[in-house]
Structure formats: C-alpha cells, structure tokens
Amino acid sequence: MPLSHDDPRTHLPMPDEPLYERLAEHYRRIIRAGTLAPGDRMPSVRAFMKQHRVSLSTTLQALRRLEDAGWLLAKPRAGYFVRPAVASKLAGVQEPEVTSLPSGAQFVGLHETISRVIEHAHAFPDALNLGGATADAQLYPTARLQSLTMRLLRRRPTLLTEPGTPGGAAEFQQTMAKRALSHDVVISPDEVIVTSGGVDAVNLALRAVAQPGDTIAIESPAFFGLLQILESLGLRALEIPTSPTTGISLEALDVALSAYPTVKALVVVPHLQNPLGSVMPNERKAELVRLCARHGVAIIEDDPYSELVEPGSAARPIKSWDREGNVIYCPSLSKVFAPGMRLGWMSAGRWHSRVKMLKFTQSRLSETLPQLVAAEFIGTGDFDRHLRRLRERLRAQRDDTCNAVARYFPHGTRLSPPAGGLLLWVALPENIDSEKLFEAALAQGIRVAPGFIFSNSNRFDSFIRLSCPKPFDRDMEMAIRRLGQLVETIA
C-alpha cells in the first residue's frame, strides 16, 4: 500500500525507530512549524488511526509520547490539545563588564574543589543528571554504529590485534580533511592528528606552545575541565570577559594582551561555548585571528560543538581565517557522534611536528577500529542525517527546558537561550549560592553544575549550568520545578 502524503514515513526515513516515535516526531515538526498552534486540538484517536493507517496501540503510544514530552495536554472527554506556549520570557544573561583591565593571571587552584564536586555528584548515581554536557545515549546512532563495527570486524578480523598508525588511520585522516574542507578549512590528510577526544587535543596543544609558569588567556566563564588542565600543567590563567551571545570580548582581550605581553596562547570555544552557549560572529573570528597574530599569541580553537549549531548561525571555524599556521584546530566527535568512542583530532599548524611527537610520547597510537567506524559513517550521508535529527531533537529539549525554567524559577532569574546544543547558563537571583543549590538539589535526586567551578576568581557563584540531555518528560519537568522551589528556599 503506498504511503500517504501525511504519513511521517515520507518525511522521516528512520527505520531503526518504532513507528509511534516517528509519528510523534512528525507532529513535533508540525507544532514547531506553527501549523498546529498552541491550544489547537489534535486529530481524534479514530481520525489519527485512519489518517496514518496505524493501530490503536500505535496511535495511543504516539499521543502519550507527545504528552510525556510536554507537547500535548490531555483533557478528559475532549482529547489532546497542543500545549499553550509559555507567555513569560526570562531576561537574558547580562553582558560582562569590559571597560576595565582584566585581573592579572593566576595559577589555577581549583582542581581539588572541582574533583570534590564531581566526586560528590557521582555518589548519587541515580540522580537525574542535568549538569552534564553529553546528550542521552538514545539520541546517537547506536544501531548503525554497531552494524558498522561488526561489518568492519568481519572484513578485517585482526583489527583489534593490529598496531595502529602514527598520526591516525589514513581513512579517518582523509575523511576529516574532506569534512574540514566543507567548513572552509583547507588542510591535507597528513595534517590530521587523531586524539582521544577534545580534552586530549587541548592538552597536547597547550604542552606544545607553553611551559610551566607561562600565562594562557581563557574565556570567563570557562569549561572547568580546561581549568583542571591548566592547573595540571602549572600554567597561569588570564580570564577574559566573555559575552553570552557573541563570545570572548575582543576589546578586553586586546587590552589584556597589551598589558600582559607574556601571554603564550588563547584557548577559545567559538561555537556554543561551554558553559555560556555563545556563538562568535564570523567577523569577530576574523578579527580575533588578526589580533592574536599582531600580539604573537597562538590560538587554540577548541571545537566540540560546532556541528550542533543551528543552521543559519555562524559555524565557520576560526581556523578557516588562519594563513600563518597560528591556529591549532581541535575538533571532537564526542558530543556529536559517539561519546563512548572518545574520538577527536587536531590540526596543529606550525606546531604540527611538536604535537605529533608529544602525542606519540604521551599515548602512542590511537585505536584503529573507532577511526574506521567514524570514517565510514561520516563519509556517507548518514552523518548529516544524524546531525539534522540530533539538532532538531536538542532544539525541542532546549526549548522545553527554557520554558520550564521560565515557569518555575523565581523572579530575577536570567537565561540567554543558545543557538544550538544542550547547555543553558542560568543566572540566579542575586546572593543565591550555587554550591548550596548543588548540595540541596543532589539531596532531591537532581544533579546540576554549580557556577563557581567555571572560574578561578569566584565570579560566578550565583550561576548554574543546566543541560537538556534527554526528551522533556514529566521527570524533567518535576526536576526543574523542584530546582525552582529550592532556589526560593535558599533565597
């Protein structure tokens, strides 16, 4: 029987998903497009079954899936309706103060504090994790990756017992070089150095350009993992104010580099910066390359999230403006493809030989099997189809979470919704201690990331980082509601 125009299978060719989930996704798209507006009635169960030629069980599963995810409201004896949009909108996070000279560089001393927070969070394994930076496993192409892995092992049964290749597998290097070209980054396959995710790449880059005691400029707030790396390498951090919308302040950076001429490098996340979620406009990326070249400062571009930026936003890498090899480009596949593989790569510019030596010294060769799986998946249209689906799902989850924060958090809360990804940087009302909220939330079975771990200078004690890792359901909504109540209590 031919598929009808309204059948979701004409829009969502995802055979690895149950039909009810594909139907639910079909209606999510319709609601987001505005075809079904808030308050509109959904087709009746009988009409739904007839229109999509599905069973009663499939129909009820799809409608309940939409209800659980917060898209629909069920009214007794009336049917399902599109949930009304939240009327109130939160004010955006305030822009940073950039008129004064940034505080001097400091040795980072947060490792013990960050480790304590992480260890405490891990002591509650059943807590709902709204503090991580990785999407739920169900959003990644698990079945397809399993199939590719088995096929590769049948084709090359000694893959797991063969030694790897310095730099990386040729197939992976070729695929990543082609992928980079689609983002206006022109590199040869030999310039691709495989790493164990983005953190490994940034670690190698810092070791290549700096020595213990040197100063590194970083965004403020910054990913706490970067602060841990700087501390472990004995490096000083010079925190540069960073906008929640446009990224690092070039004006503040210029002043800082003039005042502190010994800065060796800048570490920057231009796309969906962690934790802010900001995306640098392209013109500011080009200006940043010129600014750092003028001051003789290397740029380490940490880029784990650019594939999650919504279409229409500026996702072109800083590396694409580099003509002197001054940008060390560090993409990662961990957040967008397969977190369990811990797979990334880097193009180190004029530090290529040194980084390659450091990589070999530090961890020798990278596993070949994950590289070949990634090369085969990314080299086809499967990857782009996965990314479109992932971005769409994250957008729905992000919108629902932002709306829930607006509903349940107290007056004075601020939030700037990012143009992609799953991280939300939430400014709490004044004088709210994020550490107290972190502790109280854990006791309630909810994990958040307290703001004080994202800076070495106590600037963000009244912030938290929330994530939207999974489809929004009743558990998510109740967790956000409890968090809002806890903020009220702590206040």
N, C-alpha and C positions, 0 to 999 in steps of 0.2 A: 504493500500500500504506500503510495507516495506521501511524503511529509507535507503538511500544510504550511502555508507561509507563516502562520503564527506559531508553529512548533519550534521550541527552542533549539532543537537539533539542527535547524537551518542556520542558527547564529553561533552555537557553542559546540563545535565538534570535539567533545571531550569524552571519548568512550571509556576512560578509566573512572568516571564518576557515575554514581547512581542517577537514574533519570529524575528522581524527585529533587536532587540537588541542582541538576541542570535547569529544571523548571524554576526553582527558587532563584537561581542566578539570572534567568531570563526576566523575571519580574523585578529583581533588583535594578537591572538596567533600565527597565521601563520607568520605574519610580524615580531613579536618579535623573533620567532624561526629562522628567516632568510630564510625561504622557499620562501617568496616573498621579494626580496631585494629592497632597495631604488632605485627608478627610474623604477621598473618593472610595466608593465601595468596590471591592474586588468581585470578580465573577462568582456566582454561587457555586457550590460544590458540584451540582449537576452540570452547570454550564462549563465549568473548568474541565470536567471529565470529557464532555462532548467536544469541546474546542481542541483539546490536546490529545484526545483519543487514548486516555490513560484510565487506570483502575481507580476505584475509590480509595484504596490504600495509598497509592502513589499521590493522589490529589491531597489527601489529608497530611501526608508526610511533608509535601512541598509547602503547604499553607502553615503548618506548625513550625517548619524550619524558618520561614519568614517571620513568624510571630516571635519565636525564640531569639532571633537575631535583631528584633526591635523594629522591623519594617512594617509590621501589621498589628492591628488591635482586633481582638475577637470580641464581638458584642453578642450576648445571649439572644438567640432567636432572630438575630439581624444579619449575622455573617461577619466577614472580615473586611476591615477598612484600613486604608493607608494611614499610618500613624502621623498625627499632626507634627509639623516641624516645630522645633523649639524657638520661641519668639525672642527670648533674651539672648544677647550675644555678649561674650566677655570682651573687655578691652584688651588690646594687645600688650605684650610684654614691653616695658619701657626701653627706649633706646639707651645705650650706655653713654656715660659722660666721657667725652674725648677731648675736651679743651685743655686738660692738664697733662703734665708729663706722667706716663705710667710709672708705677713704683719700680724700684730697682730690682734687678734679677736676684733670685733667691735659690739656694739649694732646696730641692723638694724634700719635704719631711712628712709625707702623707701615707707612705706605704703601710705602716703599722695600722693607721686609722682605717684605710681602705680595706686592708685584709681583715680587720676586726668586723667591719660592716658586712663584707662578703661572707665571712665565716658564720656570723650570726644569722644571716639570711638563709644560708644552707642548712642551718639547724632546724629550719621549718620546711622540709621538702614538700609538704602537701599544700603550702601556701599558694594562692593564685599569684603567679608571677607577673606583675605589672611594672617591674623595674628592669627587665632585660632589654636587649637590643636585637633579638632574633625572633623572627616570626614563628608561629606554631608549625610543627612538622607537617601538618596536613596541607599547608599551603605550598609545599615544594613537590617536585615531580617524582615522588618516591618510586612508583611502579615502573616508570620509564627508566629511571636510573638503575633499578635492579635488573631490568631486562638487558640494558646495555652492558652492565657489568658481567652478567652471565654469558652473553654472546662473545664479549672480548676474551673471557677466560677460556671458552671453548675454542676460539680461534687461536689463542696463544696461551696454552695451558701452563707455560713456565713463567708467566708474567710476575707472579708473586715470588719467584725464586731467582729471577734475573736481577743483576745490579742495575741501578738507574744510570742516567746520563748526566754529566756535569752541565749545569745550567737549566736542564729540563728536557723532556721528551720533544723531539723535533715536531711531532704532530701538534702538540699543545702550543709550542712556540709559534708555529705557523698560524694556527687558529687565532691566537691572541693578537698577533701582529695585524692580521686582517681585521679583527674586531676593533682594534685601536684605530685603524685607518678610517673606519666608518664614523669615528668620533674626531676626525681631523688630526690624529696623532700619527705621524709618519716615522715608523721605526722598522728595523729589519728583524726577522725572527731571532737572529743571534743576540739581539739586544734584550730579549725576554729572559729574565732570570726567575725561575719558579721559587716560590716561598710557601711557608706554612701559614697562609692567611695574611691579613694586612698588618697585624701586630709584628710578625716576624720581619716583614718588609721595612716597616718604620724603624724597628730596632737596628737592622742592618744599615739603613740609610744614616741614622744618627752616628753609628760607630764609624762609618766611612768619612763623615765630614767633621767630626768633633772629637775632642779628647776630654778626659775628666777635668772638671773645673771650668769648661767653656760654657758660654751662655747661648741658649736656644730660645728664640721668640715663639710663643704659642698663643693660640686664641684663648680668650677668657669669657665664659667658662670653657673648659676643655675636657675631653674624654678622660676619665680617671685612669684608664689603662696607660695613656700617654704619660701622665704624671708618674706612674709607677716605673715606666721605662726610664724616664729622665733620672729618677732617684737611683735606680739600679746602676746607671752608667756614670753617676757622680756629676751630672750636668746641672747647671743653673737654669731656672725657668724665668723668662721675662714675659709676663702676661699682658696681652694687648686686648683692649676692649673690643668686643665683637657684637655686631647687631643681630637681633633675632630674625631679621628679614634679609639683609644684604651681606652678612658675613663680617669678616675682620675689618676693622676701621683702618683704611689706608692712611688717613690723616694721622691717627695716633701712631701707626707703625712708622711712618716717615719721621715723626718727631723722636720716637724711641730709638730708631737706628742712628739718627744724627747724634743723640745724646749718649748712646752706648755703642761706640764703634766696634766693640769686640764681639758682637753677636755673630755667630757662625752660620746659623741656619734658621729658617722659619718652617714650622710644621703647621700645615693648614688643611682643613677639610672643606673644600669649596661647595660640595653638594650635600644638602641635608646634614649639616654639621651636627655632631653629637656633643652636647645634648640639645642645642638650640633648634635644629631643623632648618637653618637658614640656607639659602642658595645664593651664591655670589653672581651678580650680573656679569655678562661676558666682558663688558667694557672695563669693569673693575679687575677682572682677571688679567686682562692685557696690561693694565696699568700696574698691577702687582708685579708682573714679570719685569717690567722696566724699572720699577722702584728697587727691587731686590738686586737686579744687575748693577744699578748705579751704586748701591752700597756694598757690593761684593758679598752678598748673603745668599746662600743656597736655599732653594725652596724644596721642601719635602711635601709632595702632594699626596695626602692620604685619601684614597678614593674608594671606600667600600660601598657607597650608597648611590652613586650617580645613575645606575640603571633603574632605581626606584623613583627618580624624579618624574613628575607628571609631564606628559607631552606638552610642549609649548613653553616650558621653563628652560632656563639656561643651563644645560648639562654638558657643555663643551669643556673638556679638561684644560686646566692651566697649562699643562704640558704642550698643548697644541700651539701656544704662542712662543714656545722656547726655541730659540735659534742658536743658542750658545752652549747647550748641554747643562744648563744651570738648574734644571728642574728634575728631581728624582721622583718619578711617577710610580705610585704604589696602589694599583687596583686590587680588589679582593673579590672572590666569588662566594665567600662565606655567607653573606647576608642575602644574596640574590639568587643563589643556585642550590647549594648543598652545604649547610653548616657543618655537618659531620665530616666532610672531606678536608676542612681547614686548608683550602687551596687559594693561593694568590700568586701574584707575580709583580715584577718591578722592572722598570727601565731606568737605569741609573745615570744616564747622560755621561758627563766626563769622569764620573766615578765608577764606570762600569767594571773595569778590571779590579779595582779595590773591593767592590761589593761582591763580585764573583769569588774572589779569594776569601773574603770574610764568610760568605755563605758556605763554602766548602770546609773552612776551618770550624765553623760553628755547628753545622748539622750534616755535612757531607752531601749526599744525594737525596733528592725528593722521590717519593714513591711514584712509580710509573703508572700504575693502574688508575688512580683517580685522574691523572692528567689525560689519559686516553679516553676515559669516560666523558670527561668535560669537553675534550676536543671534538668528539663525535656528536655530542648533544648540541654544543654551541655552534658547530659548523653547519647545522641544519636550521630549518625554520622553527624547530621545536623550542629553541631558547627564546626567541622573540615572542612566540605564542605564550610561553610560560610567563614571560615578563609582563605582557599585557594583562594576563589574568591576575598575576600577583599584584600589580599596581592597582587594578580595579578593586580587588578584594581589600587591600590595605586602605584604599580610599574610603570604602564603606565602613570599615572598622574604625578608622580615624575619625570620620565624621560623627559616627555614633558615640564615640568616646568623648569627643569635644562637646557634643550636645549634652551628654550626661554630666560632664564637669560643670557646664553652664547651669544645669538644673539643680545640682546638689551641693556645689561648693559655695561658701559664704561670700557675701559682698566684699569686694576688694581683691578677689582672685583675678589674675590676668593670664591670658593664653594667646599666643600667635600661631594659628594652625599652619603647619608647614605644607609645602607643595609636593608632598610625597612621603614615603617611608612610614615608620610606625612609632616614632618618638615624639613626645609632647613635653615641652619645657614649661612648667606651670609655676607662676609667681604667686605665692600665697599671700594673704593679707599680712601687713606689717607685724613684726615681732613674733611670727609663728616659727618655732624652732623645728627645722626639718628632721633633726635627729630624734626629737621626741615623737614626731609623727611617724617616722620609720619604725620606732620601737612599738608604739601603740598599734600601728597597722599590722605588724607581724603577729602581735598577740591576738589580732582578729582574723588571722589567716590570709593577710594580703601583703605582698612584697612590693615596695616602691624603692626608687633610688634617691636618697637624700641629697640635697643640693650641695652640702658642704664638702663632698668628696670630689667635686668638679673644679676645685680651685685650691691653690696653695696659700691663699690670702684671705680666707673667711669672708668672701664677697657674696656668697650665695646660700647663706644659712636658711633663708626663707623661701627656698625653691625646692621643687621635686621634679624628677624626670619620671613621667609615666609612659608606658608603652601600650600599644594596641595590637598584641601579637596574634589574637585569635578572633574568630567571628563573634560579634557582640551578641551576648545572650543574657539570660536572667542572672547568671552568676556574675558576669561582668558588670551589669547594671547595679546589682546589690553591692558589689565591691566599691564602685565609685560612690554610691550613696553612703556607705559606711565611712569611706575616706572623708567625704564632706562633713559628716557628723563629727568625726574625730578632729578635724580642723576647728570646727566650732568649739569643741570641748577644750582643746589645747589653748585656743584664744582666751 
